[in-house]
């Protein structure tokens, strides 16, 4: 059969069929809940999916601590803390949703730094 007569096959992108993803969705989602990011980082060292989301959760945790330190400064620090925590909460919710749906979603702009952590 030549190339022109081959039937077209369309495959959906693989987002949740992998055993690692299916087994570790819940732990990956927990990784976005502040200090609980350490659970997937240390409990599932053999899971690339849980590690990916745990590292991103750890990055959000570190940024949150930085925001709290900035928040000690009157007025300007309070605004930075308030709006920064709103942004981090939104990113955490999106990360939880993506982890539970089996997707590897990299946080815009800052997600690239999460890859540099070695736990």
Secondary structure, 3 states (H helix, E strand, C coil): CCHHHCCCCCCCCCCCCCHHHHHHHHHHHHCCCHHHHHHHHHHCCCCHHHHHHHHHHHHHHHHHHHHHHHCCCCCHHHHHHHHHHHHHHHHHHHHHHHHHCCCCCCCCCCHHHHCCCCC
